[in-house]
Amino acid sequence: MGKPYIHKLSKGFSFKPQTWMSMQFFAFFFTWGIYIPYWVPWLTSRGFSIADASMLFSIGLVARAFSTMFIFPRLCKHLLLPDLAKWIACLSVIFASFFIIPFEEFYIALIFMILFNLIYPIHLALNESFANAFMKKGKLDYGKSRSWGSIGYVVAVLIIGWAISRIGDQAVIDVMVVGCLLLLLGTFIGIPEEAKVRNDSVRLSLLSLFKLPGFALCFFICFLTQGAHAAYYNYGVLYLKDLGIGDTWISLLLALQIPVEILFFYISDRLLGRMPVYKMLGISIIFSIVRWSFVFFFQDLFIFIFTQLLHAITFALTHYAFVRFTMNRFRMSIFHLLLAVIRPLS
């Protein structure tokens, strides 16, 4: 019979969807925990002004939006998802390694950022696509699996905070490359048979998505609540440095949101399985207003700690509601397009 988390196959083995998906979420969000909070501070450590670093990161987001909205859906039509994941992982390692090269010129940083953001963020869309396929077949408890992504994020934040305090800002790139190598390893080992699917051909324009029942309203709410986190993710490290917090303590403060997020994803299916999506989104809106109002009006360490605990509602609940909305209403082929719209824009 073998271990319960592994399928035995004639040509080797594959993990069960729950196990493999948890590993994929962990590996990706490990890298995400480096990229999102520490990339702008790392660029400033290379001599770029905050304005230039912000410009580079913003252009990277534009590249990410273009890639996820146009490149990813087209690739899904021609490649099995596991094959696409291998190519994306290989290119992510290569483009992440570019940042090891010493450079000071803005245009070189711009080229590197565009190349990296055209490829690396596709991992997020791939993971959600795999998860959606597994859920459709009843093979995945999404909340429990996604909670491993939260664990990966907090592990990365803690490691990078410690590494920066010991060896300096170059640790950001070194750990990022290691994380991308983990992503690459996960695409070659133990991929479940259920993952070997191709996206159905679909001929929908992006504008036509907003004509799908309920999508426009759901998108608008998710756009506002998820997008409200942008300043926090990109400038949270600089914000805490202005409060006089050291690198190690900054990593601990950023990681504080994750335990409550993990707890939420672990119990989400049981706790919210029957709650209507509109109620979940309404709750997330209310708590988002409370969270960011506190951060804006009270520049205080203890207030910031309190607002971190609200992350499970302002971010995780919104994300869970959108996944539930798409899974219950739309077929797999449309899911790729829905994901392509909501991710980069928010």
N, C-alpha and C positions, 0 to 999 in steps of 0.2 A: 504493500500500500504506500509506503513512503511517508514522509512528514506531511502534515496537513496543509502546509503552505506551499508545497511544491507539486506540480504535475510531472509525472515521469513520462517521457516521450521516447520513441524509438531512436531519435537522432540527438538525444541529450535530455535536457530538462527545461521546464519553464516554471516560473513562479505563478502562483494563483493571482488573479487580477488584483485582489485586495492587497496582497503583499507587494507585488511589483509596483502598483500605483502609489502605495505609501512610500516606497523607495524613490520613485520619480519625483514626487512632491517634495520629499526631504532634500534631494540633491538640488533641485531647481531653486527652492526657496533659501537654501544655504547660500547660493550665489546671489540671490535677490537681496539677502540681508547684508551683503557687501555693496552691491551696486547702488541700490536706492539711497541709503543714508550716507554713504561715504564717498561717492564718486565726485560730487562737487567739492567737498573739502580736499580730496586728493588732487583735483585739478588746481586748486588754489595753492597747494603745497608745491606744485611744479612751477609756480611763478605767475600763474594767471590771476587776474583780478577776479573778485567775486562776480562782477558784471560779465566778464569774458567766460568764466566757468559756467555761469548760469546760461549764457547764450549757447555754449557748446552742448550743455545738457538738454536745453530746449530743442535745439536742432536734432539732437539724438532722438527726442520724443517724436518729432515730426517724421523722422526716418522710420521709427518704430510703428507709427500710425500707418504710414504708406505700406510698409511690409506686411503688417497684420491684416490690413483692409484689402489689399490687392494681390500681393505675392502669395501669401499663405493659402487663401481659398483656391487659387489656380494650381498651386502645387498639389493640393489635396485631390484634385481631379485626375492627376497623372501618376501619383505614387501611393503605395500602401503607407499607412501612417508609420509603421516601424521603420520602413526604408527612409522616409522623410526625416524621421527623428535622428537616424544615424548621420545623414548628411548635415543636418543643422548642428548636431553636436560636434562633428569634426570641424566645421567652419567656425564654430564658437570658440573652440580651443585656439585655432589659428589667429583669429582676430583679437582675442583677449591677449594673446602673447605679443601682439604689436605694441601694446602699451608698456612693455618692458623696455623697449627701445628708448633711449634718452632723446627728448625733443623739447623745444621751447617755442617753436613757431606755431601760431594760431592755426594756420591752414593745414599743417600736419595733424594737429589734434582734431581738427574738423573732419579730415578724411577718415581718421581712425574711428571717430565717434559714429560717423555715418555708416561705415562698413559694419561695425560691431552691432549697431542698433537695427540694421536691416536683417540681421540673422538671429542674434541671441534671444530677443524677446519672443520669437516664435515658439520657443520651448513652452512658454506659458499657455499659448493657444493649443499646442499639441497635447499638453497634459490634460487640459479641460476636455479636449476632443476624445482622448482615450477614456477619461472618466465617464463622459457621457455615453460612449459606446458600451462600457461595462455596466453602467446603471440600466441602460435599455434592456440588457440581458439578465438583469437581476444578480449580477456578480460583484457588486460593489456597494459598500456602505460609504457614501461620499464623505460624510462628516468625519468619520474615524480616519479615513485615509488622508483627507485634507489636513487633519490635525498634525500629521507628521511633517507637512510643509511648514507649519508654524514652529514645530520643534527645530527643523532645519534652520529657519530664520534666526531663532534665538541663539542657537549654537554658533552661527556665523557671527552675529553681533558681539557675542561674548569673546569669541576667539580673536576677532579683528581689533576689538578694543584693547585686549591684552597685548596683541602683537604690535600695534602701533606704539603703545607705551614702552615697548622693549626695543624694537628695531626701526621704528619710524614709519612714515606714511607709505613707503614702498611696499609694506606688508599688504596693503589693499590689493595691489595687482598680483602679488605672489599667491595670496590665498584665493583670489578670483580665478586664476589659471588652474589651481588645484581643484576648485569647485567645478569648473568646466570639464576637467578630466573625469571627475566623478559622473557627470552627466553623460559623457561619452561612454564610459564603462557600462552604465545602466542600459544603454541602447543595444548593447551586444550580448548581454547576459540575461537569460531567463525570461525573454519576452513571452507573455501568455499567447496561446493560440487565438484567444478571443480578440487580441489586439490587431490581428492581421486582417484589417479591413481597409477598403478604399471608400472614399467619400463618393456618394451618388452624384451623378451629373446634375447640376442645378443651374438654371438660367434666370437668376434674379438680380436686378440692379440694387445698389445700396439704397437708393431712394425708395424702391418698392418694398423694402423691409419695413418701412414705417407705415405701410398700408396693412401689414399683418395685424390681426386682432390683438389689441392691448399692448403692442410692442412700443409704440411711440411714448405712451405714458410711463411704462416700466423703464424704458431707456432714459427718459428725462430725469426720473427720480434717481436712478443709479448714477447717471452722469453727474448730478449735483453732489450726491453724498460721497461717491468714490472720488470725484474730482477735488472735493474739499480737502482730501488728504495730501494733495500734491505738494503744497508748501511745507507741510510737516515732514514728509518723506525726504524732500530734497534739501531742506534747510534746517532740519531739526538739530543736527550736530552743531551747526554754527550758532543756532539759537541758544543751545545749552552752554556752548563755550562762552557766549556773551554773559551768561549767568555765573561764569567763573567755575564751571564744572570741569574736572580733569577727564582725560580720554577713557580711562578704565571705568569711571563712574558714569560717563555718558553711555557707554555700551550697556551697562546695567540698567540705566533708566530707559533706554530704547527697548531693551529686552523685557521690561516690566509688562508691556501690553500683551506679550505672547502667551503666558500661562492662562490668562482668561480667554484668549482666542482659542487655545488648544482645548480648554474645557468646553467652550461653546461648540466647536466642531465635533467633539466627541459625543456630545449629548444631543446635537441638533436634530437628527432624524427622529429620535424618540420624543424630544420635547416639542418640536415644531412640525412634525410629520403631517398633522391635520390642520395646521393654522393656514388660513388663506394668505396668499402672497401679498395682497394689498395691505393687510394688517402688519406683516413683517416690515414692509417698506415704510409704513407710517411710523412705526416705532423707531426705525433707524433715523428718520428725518428729525424727530423730536430730540433724540439723544445727540445727534450731530450738531444741532443748534446749541445745545447746552455745552457740549465739549469745546467747540471752537470759540464760543463766546467767553468761556472761562480762560482759555489760552490767550485770547486777545486782550481782555480787560485786566487780567491778573498775571503779571510776569513774575511768578513766584515758583520756586522749586516744588513746594508741597502741592500747590494747585496743579502743576504739570504732572506730578505723580498721580494725583487723583484722576486727571483726564485720561491718563494712559489706561486706566482700568475700564474706561468706556469703549475701548477699541473693539471689544467683542461685539458690541452693538453697532457702532458707527461704521465699521468696515466688514466684519465677518458676517453679520446678519444680512447686510445688503448683498454681499456676494452670494450667500446661500439662497437668498430669495430669488436672485436672477437665475441661478442654476436651476432652481425648482420651476421657475416660470418657463424657461426654455425647454426643459426636459418634459414637462407635462403637455406642452402645446404644439411643439414643432418637431418635425422629423430630423434625423441625423444630418442630412445634407444641408438643411437650412441652419442648423446649429453652428456650423463653421462660420457662416456669414454673420449671424447674430453676435458671435464671440468677436469676430473681426471688427465689428462696429463699436461695441461697448468697451473693449479693453483699451485701445489706444486713445479714444476720445476722452475717456474718464481719467 
